[in-house]
């Protein structure tokens, strides 16, 4: 903001609340908003000005604010006020004043055509809104009238400014149409009216773009105007097609290049263009004509030009691939376009350092392939004859683009460049996976042959990047495609140990390739000995920790029943590595892998191996439990508990019982996880005694049990009594989200079990009474409740309440609690919905109201009536009529959760004086 004098700091800001809505007071409020250093004063000014804009007086005071002698920020507020009144309060203006308002706006736009730009734009938006309110009946030829008013004679002094003003007006008109909320029937009517006005816009834009002496600023705005109208799906034929060809001509002007690209891409990306096949065919020579310019840009390292031309080629080829494929007589033209896009894919340079174009093309190759494979079989055969060679070339190009640079260059890259390159390689990986569908097993054979030649050529050792790229291709395909029947995989497994790993990137790819073949190894366990030693060697190298741990986890998951000969080695290396080498997340992955491994051991061996594995960690946990609390101790406790959680997530012996005969049933022998948990239960209670108020430690403790409950299900039964008592103690002392989540899990599994009904019932009653006591505190003191909410991570409360409400009919204690305290619950929710302090929780509590309405609508209706009929509750901003409307709308919705959220959100806005800001205020 410029031009306005800052207020004298010694003068106290006026009390705006009591001021009349006059021009002078508006200017005073604007000065206070922009320059008063006190944020509270600014907020008061903002609120007063917002109310001023919605007042009836705004129709009068906005015009003096637009006087030439006013400062730009004051004029801008006047123009914005006009737009607000027209767009949101149109019904306030008598019909006989519509014509006068239109003429005033036309006159002011003409006056402000030379600036300031921000005021001109807001006035244009206001006139656009007026046009949308009055078209087509009240202003039948709105656009034609605008063109006639603002198209000056060439000799006029301000012809240039008038032309730009007209283009600005024509640009914002479709944008205002797209952004405003309209009933479907009215939107369709307006779209048809605007489509009819295109005949006035198109010749004007052609005239401006074809001017030899035309100003670049005017041509650029003409291109932007076309981009704005594109969204209305004008017909791509006749003069419209010529206009698009004019845009191609603008590409030769460096000042217009970027805008022309945006306009062309936006125009030909419209799906509706597919109806105009001849126009699309006519566009192909224009796009192909850019190929020489593209090659020159690639040669000269002009990334902006190559990027723009590539976007145009991809927009045409991708959006209309099927349409153009069907034009068999033009197959050579489309094949040339495909090869042009292939050139873009393989454009020289390393992404993203030397080029940023190739990534734009990757989606095109999937689209083309998908369209080819969607044809009938006889047509497919023809298309595949033409395009399979292109896709084999594409594989070569993609693998070349996936090459790492030299180590020296790669070291010089920024961390952001390296991350973008990693994501780019993931995109290439996905593309190769799709390409396999069109090339099939022949693709794997070609990759295998090339890899074999590289590794067998002892005279000329291959660059590590070549080997890595081919392995990367294998891994990309094997990651998601079933390669179990491929005849090249045994040879690949045989080649992998021959790879000389001299580089971390190559070593990582070797590891990930082995991991991608884990399912194949499960079917061919005799081959595990070829590759598992490489994985274990990787485990002891810190730089390979991510890839080696990930691969070992996959092998343990897929091949666990065949790993008995390697169990000792895996356990030994893992125990060493987990204590000295791995990050927190890698430790968790490794523990999950070891859980899979232990699950496949004979029952008599599991407990012993499990004890050996975790004893060092339990001993460390015991030491920490008896230390005074400290940040270091806290991190270590959470880390060890996290490892136990990860281990218990995958240590599942239930599958052993499915195919076993003559063994002791699982119910007759204790589950190893339960045995361990019972052994460490006292230790965990000791930890809680010191860390009960720390939500992160409590969350880690609950995580151990929650993962165990989910995995063991009914096998967890021996611990239900102990855990229920502990959860009750945790929650009643320091209510925390993690305890709620674990309680919900226990209710899900054991509430219907007769043997466990008593402890679960006691836990539910304790948690419910504790929760409702917090709500009762909230009724007395909302600020206190807010502090409690922040401390407790409030979101699980609605989830837990929904869980209880869902069981109010089949679990009597829950029904009794709801009958007793439901009214308090609903009134507290209403108070929170109406409070500024709790607007962020509105969506969560709308779900509770939805759940109540589904399971006990009669009670909810009674509680709503009792609460909302209290004067001034939940806010003095809402009338009794609005509260009744809210209640009726809410009670009607028993199946549409999204609609309930909208209803509650709008009521919350009404309570805070912000009605109308979401577009649903008409319902009130």
N, C-alpha and C positions, 0 to 999 in steps of 0.2 A: 504494500500500500504506500502510495506516495502523495505528497502535496498537502496533507493535513497537518496542522500544527499540533504538537503534543500539548496536553493540558498542563497548566501550572500545578506542580506537585503539592504546592501549599494550599490549593483550593480543594475542599472536600467534594467528592463525587456526589452529584445530586441523587435524591431518592427517586428513581425512575418509576417506582410502582405507582406513585400518586400523580405522575405527569399526564397531561392530556396528549392525545395523538395528533400532534401538529408537526409541520415540516421542521420547525426549529428544534423541537424536542427529539425528533428522529435524528437530526444531525448531532445533537448532543449525545444521544445514545451511541451513535456510530463512533464518535470521538472517544467515548468511554470504552467501547469495545476494542478499538484498535490501540489505544495508548495508555489506558489506566494500568499501572503496574500491579494492582491488586486483582488476583484471579477471581475473587468473590464478586468484585465490581464488574469484571468482564462477564461473568456468568449471568449476573442480573441483567446486564445490557443485552446479552444474547437472547435471554428469555423474553425480555420486553419487546425487542425487535421482532422476534418470531411471532409474538402475539399481535404486534402491530400489523404484520403482513397479512394475518388472517382476519383482521377487523374489516368492517364495511367502509371505514374511513380511508382505507388504503387505496380504494379506487380514485379518491380525490388527491391525497397527499403525494402519490407516486409521480404525478406529472411535474410539479414544481421541483422535485429532486432531479429531474432530467434537464433543468435549465442549463444553457451554455455556460453560465457563470459558476456553476457548481463544480466541485472537485470530482475527479474520475471515480473515486470510491463511493461517493454519494450518488452519482449518476448510476453506477453499477447496482447499488441497492435499489434505486427506483426501478430500473429495468427488471431486476430479479423479482421485485414485488409484483410488477405487472404480470410476469410469467406465473407466479404463484397464484395470483387472483384468477387468471384466465384458466389455468390448468386444474385448480382445485376448487374454485368458488364461482364457476361460470354461471351457475343457476342464480346467483345473487344479482346478476346484471340483467336489467329489463331488455326484452328483445329489440325495442325501438332504439336502443343505444349501441347495438352491435355494429351498425354501419359507421357510426361516429368513431367508435373505438378503432375500427379497422383503418379509417382514414388517418387518425392520429398516429397510429403505429407506422403506417406507410411513410408519413411525413417525417417522423423522428428517425426512422431508418435511413432515409435520404440525408437527413442532417448529420447523422453520425457515420456516414459512409467513409469519411476520412479519419475516423477514430474517435475516441479510443476503441481498440478492437474488442476489448472485453465487454464494453457497453453495447457495441453493435451486435455482437453475437447473442447477448441476452435478449435484446430487442427482437432479433430475428427468430429466436426460439419462442418468444411470446407470440409473435405473429403466426408462426407455424402452429402453435397450440390453438390460436383463434381459428385458423383455417380448418384444423381437424374437427373443431366443434361445429363449424358452420357448413362444411362440405357434406354432400353436394347441393342440398336444397338452398341453404342460405347464401352460399358463395359458389355457384355452379362451375365457374371457370377460374378458380383461385390462382392456379399456377400461371395460366395465360395472362391474367391480370397483372401478376407480379412482374412477368417478363416485359409486358407492355409499359408498366410504370417506370421500371429501372433500366430500360435499354435506351441509353441516350444517343444523341447524334455524335458522330466521331469528333466534330469540331468543338464540342463542349469541353470546358476547362476540366471539369471533374468526371469526365467520361470513364477514366480508368477506375476511380474510386467507386462510381456507381455500378460499374460492371462487377467489381469484386463484391460489393454489397449484395447484388442480385445473386451471385454464385453462392455467397454465404447463406442467404435465405433459402435457396434451392437445396443446399447441402443439408441444412438442419431439419428441413421438413420431413424427409423420410426417417431421419434419426429420431425425431420426436414421435413419429408414428410407431416406430419399433419399440420405444421405451415406455410409452404410456399404457396404462391398464385400461382395457376396453372389453365390453361384452363381446362374445364371439361374433354375433350377428352384426354389430356395429363395426367391428374390425374388418369383417369381410366386405361390408359396404364401402368403407373408406379405402380398402386396398383396391377395390374395383375403380373407385373414383380417381385415385392417384395413378392407376395404370392408364386411365384415359388421358390424364394430364401429361403422360410421357411424350405425347406427340408435340407438346410445346417445348419440352426440355431438350429432346434429342437434337433437333435442328440447331438450336442455340449452341449446344456443346460442340457439334461438328463445325459450326462456323468459327467458333473461337479457336479450336484446335488446328484448323486448317489455315489460319491467318499466317501469311509469310512473315509479316512484321509484328506478329503477336508477341505481347509481353510474356516472359516466362512465368511471372507470378500469376497472371490470368490463366495461362494454360495449366499450371499446376493446380489451381483452384478448380478448374473445369474437370480435371482428372479426379480430384477428390469428390466433386459433386457426382460424377458418374459412379464412383465407388459407393456413395451413399444410396443411390437409386438402384444399384444392382440387387440389393436385398429384397426388392419388390418383385423380382423375377420378370423383368420386362422381356418381351419376345425377341429372340436373337435371330432376326431376319430383317431384310430391307435396310432401312436407314440405321437401325441399331447395329446390324452387322458391320456396316460401313464405319460407324462410330468406333467400334472395337478395332477395326483396321487402322483408324487414325491413331489409336493408342500405341499400336506397334510402331508407327512412324515416329512417335514421341520418344521411343527408346534410343534413338540416335542422338538425342540431346542430353548430355551428361547431367544438366540441371534438373531434367524431368525424369531421368531414368528410374530412380527409386519409386517415385509416385506412379509412374506408368506401369511398373512391375506390379505394384499392389493392386492397381485398378484392373489390369488384365487377369491376374490370378483370381481376384475376387469375382470377376465376370464369368470366367470359364469354369470356375469351381461350383457354380450353381447347378445342382442336379437337374433343375428344370430345363437346362440347355440341351439335355439329351433328346428333347423333342425336335430339335432343329439340326438334323443329321447333316444336311447339306452345308450349313454354316460351320459345323465342326470340321467337316472335310476340307472346307475352304481355309480354315485356320491352320491346317497342318503345314502347307507351304510357308506360311508366315513364320511359324515356329522353327521349321527346319532351316529357314533362311537366316536364323540367328546362330547356326552352328559354327560358322567361321568366326564370328565375334566371340563365341564361347571358347573356341580353341585358342584364339589370340589372348583372351583374358587368362586362360589357364597357363599359357606359356609365359605371360608377363607377371604372373602372381597377383593378378587383379581379382581378389576374392569377392569384392562386392559385385562386380559385373557377372562373374561366373555363377555366383549365388543366385542372382536375380534371374538370369536366363534359365538356370536349372529349375527354379520354382515354376516358371511358365511351362516348361516342357513337362514337368511332373504333374502340374495341375491338369493339363490337357490329357496326358496319357493315363493318369490314375483315375480321375473323375469319370472319364468316358471310355475306359478301356473296352468294355463289352460292346458298346455302341460302335466303336471304331473297328473292333475285331470283326463285327458282322458285315462291315463294308468290304466284302471280299474283293471287289474290283479295285479297291485302293490298298490292298494288303502291302504292297511295296512301300507306300508312304508311311503306313503305321510301323512297319518293320524298321524303316529309317528313323522314326521317332524313338522306338525302343532302343535302337543302337545309340542314338544321341543321349538317351538317359543312361545307358551303360557307360558311355564316355564320362558322364557326370559322376557315376559311382566310382569309377577308377581314376578320377582327376588327380594329377600328381600332387604329392605332398603328404605329410603326416597330419591326420586329424588329431586335435583341433589347432595345432600350431601353425601349419602351413596351408591348411585348407579347411573350410567349414561347409563345403557343398555336398560331399558324398552322402552324408547322413540323411539328406532330404529325400533320397531316392529309395530308401530301403523298403518303405511301405508299398511303393509302386510294384515291386517285384512280387510281393504276396498277392496284391490285387490282381495283377495280370495272370498269375498262376491260378488263382481261385476262379477267375472268369473262364480261363481255358478249360479247366476241369469241370466246369458247370455245364458245358455243352454236351449234346448227345455223343455217344461213343464214336460214331462215324465222323463227326466234325472234329472231335478231339484228336483223332488220328492225324488229320490234316494239319491242325494247328501245332501239334507236338512235333511234326516233321520240320516245321518252320522254326519253332521256338526252343526246342530242346538244345540245339547247338548254342543258342544265345545263353541259356541257363548254365551250360558247362563253362562258357566264357565267364559268366557271372561268378561262378565258384572260384575260378582263378583270380578274378579281380578282388573278390571279397577277402580271400586268404592273403593276397598281397597287401590289401589295406589294413589287415589285422596285424601285419608285421610290426614288431617293436623296432624303434630306431636303434642306432648304436648306443652302447652303454654311456658313452660320453655325452651324446645328445640327450638321452633320457634323463641323465643326472641333472642336466641344466633346465629341465622342464619344471614349471611350478606345480605345487600339489594340486591346484585346481585343474591344470592341463592333464595331469596324470589321472585324475578322477574322471574327467570327461572322456579320456581315451578308454578307460576301463568300461564306462557305460556304453561307449560306441562299440566296443568289442562284444558286449552283451547283445546289442542290437544286431550285430553281424551274426552272432551265434543263433539268434532267433530266426534270422533270414535263412541261414543254412539249414536249419531244421525244417522250414517250410519248403525249401528247394528240394529236399530229399523226397518230398511227396511227388514231385514231377520227374525226378531223375532216378529214384529208387536205388536198388542195390548196385547199379553200375557206378554210382557216385562213390560209394565206399570202396569199391574195387580200384577205382582210379586213384583215390587218396592213398590206399594201401600200397599200390604199385609205386607211386612217387616216393612214399616214405621209405619203402624197401630199397629203392635205388639210392636214395640219399645215404642211408645208414650202411649200405654194403660197399659204397664207393670209398675205398680206403686211400686211394691216390689223391683224391680231391675232397677232403673233409668239408661237409656242408656247413654253412653259417648256422649258428644255433637258432637264428630267427626263422630259417626255412623249416627246420625240424619242428620248432614250436608251433608254427602256423598250421602245419599239417596235423599235428596232434590236437591242436585247438579245433580244427574242423571235425575230426573224429569225435572229440568230446561233445561238441555242440550237437551233433546228430544223436549220439548214444545217450545223451542226457534225457531225451524225451521220446525217442523212437525205439521200438522193440527190436533190438539187434540180435536177439537170442538165436535167430536162425541164419545170421549172416555167416558165410563161409570164410570171411577174412578176419574175424575177431580172434580165432586161435593164433593166426599168424601175427596179428598185432600184439597179442600178449607175449608172444615169443620175441618180438622186436624190442619191446619196451626195455628189458634189461640191457640191451645193447646200446642204449642212448647214453652218451657221455654228458653227464650233467655238469656243465661249467657255468651255469647262470641261474639265478634265483627264479627268473620268469619261466625259464624252461622247466626247472624243477617243479614249480607250482603247477604248470600245465600237465606234467607227467602225473603228479598226484591226482589232480582233478580228473584226468582221463581214466586212471585206475578206478576212481570213485564212480565215474559214470558207467563203468562196466561191472559194478557190484552185483547186479541181478544176474548177469551172464555168468559171473564167477560162482554164484549160488547154484547154478545148474551144471557147472563144470568145476567142482571143488578141487579136482586134481591140479588145476592151474593156479591155485592160491599160492603155492610155494614159489611161483615165478615172480610174483609182485609184492606179496606181503612183507618180505624183508626190506624192500625199498621204502615201504610206508613206515615201518618201525625205525629205519635209519632216519627218515624225515622227522620223526617225532623228537629226536634228540637234538635237532637243529632249530634254534630259536627262529631263524628267518623263514622256516617252512612250517611253523607251528599251525597257522590257519589251515593251509591246504592238507597237511598230513592228518590233523585231528578230524577235519571234515571227512576225509576219505576213510579213516579208520572207523569212524562212527557209522558210515554207510556200509562198510564191509561187515561190521559187527551186527548191524540190523538185518542185512540180507543173508549173510552166510553163517549166522551164529551156530547153526546145528552142525557145521563142518569145521569149526575152529578149535575143537578139543586139542589137537596136536600143537596148536599155537597159543593156547590160553596162558600158559606160564610165561612165555616171552612177552605177550601183550600186556599182562598184568604187571610184570617186572618193569618194562620200559615205561608204562603209563604211570606207575607209582613214583618213579624217579622224576619223570617230566612234569607231573602235575604239581610237584612241590617247589620246583625251581625255575620253570621256563615259561609257563603259560599265563596269559591274561585271564581275567575273571570269566569272560564268555567262553574262552577255549577250554577252561577247566570244566565248565558246565557241559559243553559238547562231549568232552571226553568221558565224563561221568555217565552221560546218556548212552554212549557207546558201550561202556563197561556194563551198564544195566542190561542191555541187550545180550551181551556176552554171558553174563551170569545167569540170565533167564534160561539159557539152553543147557546149563550144566545139570548133571544128575542131582536129584533133590538132596542126597546126602552130602554133596559137595558145596552146595550153594552157600549155606550158612557159614561154613568155614572160610570160603573164599571172600565172602562179604565181610566177615569180621576182619580178616587180614587186610582187606582194602581200606576199611574205614577206621580201624583202630588208631592209626597215627592222628587222624583228624579229630576223633573223639577225645583223644588225650589232650590235644591242643585246645579243643573247645573247653575241656574241664579246667585247664589252666586259666584260660581267659575268663571263665565264669567266676573264678574266685579272685580275680583282679578288680581293682577299683575301676569304675567306668571311665573310659577315655576314647577320643576319636579313633585312635589306632586299634584299640580293642574292639570297638564297635564294627569297624570295617572287616576285621578278621572273623568276628562272630557271624556277620551277615554272609561273608564269603563261604565259610564252612557249611552253614545251614543251606546256602544255595546249592552247594555241591551235593549235599544229601538229598535235597529236593529233586535235582536233576537225575540222580541215580535212581530214586524211587519212582520217577516218572516212567521209566522203561523197564524196571525190574519186575516183570510180569510172568509168573509161573503158571497162570491159568491155562495156557495153551498146552502145557505138558499133560494136563489131565484129559484133554480132548481125545488123544489117540492112544493113551496108555491103558494097558490091561494088567490086572494082577497087582497093581500098586495100591498103596494106601490112599484112600480118597483125601482130597485137599482139606475137607472139613475135619479130618481126624488128626491132622498134623498142623502145627502152627506155621503160619506163613513166615518166611525168614525176615521180611520187612517188619512184621508185627513184633517178632522176637527182638529185633534191634531197637525198635521204637520203645518197647517196654523197658529195655535195659537203659536207655538214655532218657527216659521220661523224667526221672528225678533231676538229672542234669539240666534238662530244659526248664524245669520249674525254678531251678536255681538261677538260671539266666534271666528268666522273667522277673524274678524277685528284685533284680537290680535294674532291669531295663524296661519295666512295664509301661512307663510313660513315653518310651521312644517308639514311634509308629513304625519306623523302618525295621527295627529289631523284631517287634511283634509281627510285622508282615512276613519277615523271614521265617519265624517260628511257625506261623500259620501256614506258610507255603509248604513246609515239610509235610505237614499233616494233610493239607488239601491235595497235594500231588499223590500222596499215598492213598487217600480215600478214593480218588478218581481211578487209580490203577487197580486197587484191591477190591473195591466195591464191598460185597458182603464179607469177604475175607478179613475186612478191617473190624468186624464185629467185636472181637475181644477188647478193643480199646474204646468203644463207644462211651461207656460209663466214665472212664478217666478223662477222655477228651472233652465230653460235655461239661463236666465239672470245671475243668480248666478254662474252657471258653467262657463259662459263666463268670468265673473269677476275673478273667481279663476284661470282659465287657462291662461288668458292673463297676470295676475300679477305674478303668480308662477306656471308654467306648471308642473303638477304632474300626475302620473300614474293613481291614483284613479279617477281623474276627467275625464281622457280619457275613462276609463272603463264605467263610468256612462254615458258619452256622447254616447258611442257606444250602450248602453242599450236603451237610449232615441231614437236614430236613428232607432233601430230595431222596436220599438213599434209605434212611432208616425210620422215617416218621410212620411208615406203614407196617413196620416190623413189630409184632406184638412183644417180643422179648426186649425191645429197646424203646418202647413207647414212653416209659416213665422218665428216663433221663432226657429224652428229646423234648418231652412235654415241659419238664422243669426248665430246660434251656430256653425254649421258646418264650415261656412266661417271663423269665428273668430278662431276656433281651428286649422283649416287648415293653415291659414295665420301665426298664431303664431308658429306652428310646422315648417313650411317651413322657417320662419325667423331664427329659430335655425339652420336649415340646411345651410342657407346662411352664418351664422356666422361660421359654421363648415368648409365651403369651404375656408373661409378666415383664419381660425385658428383651425386646428384639435385639438390642445390641449384644446382650449376653449370648443369645442364640447364634448371632452372627459369628462371635468369637468361637463358640463351640463348633459351629459348622466348619470354619476354616481349620480348626484343630483336628476335626474328625474326617476330613475329606468327605463332604456332604453327599456326593453323588450316590454312594451305596445305600443311603437311607431310603430313597424312593424305591430302589430295586428290592430292598428287603421288605418294605411295606407292601409292595406289589406281590411279593412271594406269600406274605401272610394273608392278604386279601384273597388271593386265588385259592387258599386252603380253608377259607372261613366256613365253607359248608361241610367239608369232610373231616376237619380236625376240630372237635368241640372247643378245646381251650382257646383256639384262635378266634372262633366265632364269639365266645363269651367276652374276650378282650375287646373285640371290635364293637360289640353291642355297648359295652361300658364306656369306651374311650373314643369311639368313631367320631362323635360330634366334636370333641376337642381337636381331633386330628384334622377334620375338614376345615374348621374355623381357623386353625393355625395355618393351614395351607392357603386359605383365602387371604389371611393377613400378610403372608409372605408374597403372594401374587400381587397384592396391592402396594407392596413396599418397594421403594427405589433401591434399597439395600440388597434385595434378593432377586432382582430381575434376571440374573444369570441362572437362577434355579427354576425359572418358570417352566421350561420345557420338561425338566425332570418330574416336577410335581403334577404337571398336566397328565403324565402317564399314570400317576396314582389315582387321580380323579377318574380317568378312563377305566381303570381296573375296578374301582368302586362301582362305577356305573354299570359294568358288565355283571358283577357278582352280587351287588346289593343295591339296585337302583331305587327301591322304595325308601330305604334308610338314607341314601345320599340326597334324595329329593327333600326329605324332611330336614336334614342337617343344613342343606343349602338355604332352605326357606327361613329357618331360624336364624342363621347367620346373616344373610343378606338383607333381612328386614330391619336390622339394627341401623338407625340413622348414622350416616357418616362412616360406616364400615363396609368394605375395608379401606375406603378412601372417600374423602369429601368431594372428590372430583367427579364421581359418578352418581347419576340420578337413580331413583328407585326404578324407573322404567328401563334404564340400561342394565341394572342388576337383574331385573326380571327377564330381560331378553337373553342375557348371558346364561342364566339358569336354564331357560327353556332350550336354548341351542345346545348346551352341554348335555342335558338329559336326553336329547334326541339322538345323540351319537353314541351307539353301543358297538359299532364295528369299525369306524373310521378313525384310527388313532391320529393320523395326520391332521384331520379336520379338528379334532379336539385340541391339538397343540395350537392350531391357528386361532381357535376361539379363545383359549386361555391367554395366548400371547396378546391378542387385541384387547382383551379385557384388562390385562396388566398395563398396557399402554394407556388405555382410558383412565385407569386409576392414577397414572402419573402425568396426565395432561398432555399425552403425546398421540392423541387419537388421529387416525388417518394415515399414519406413517407406514403401514404395511399393506394398505389397499383393501382392507376388509371392513373399514368403518361404515360402509353403506349398510351393513347388516345391523347396525345399531341405530 
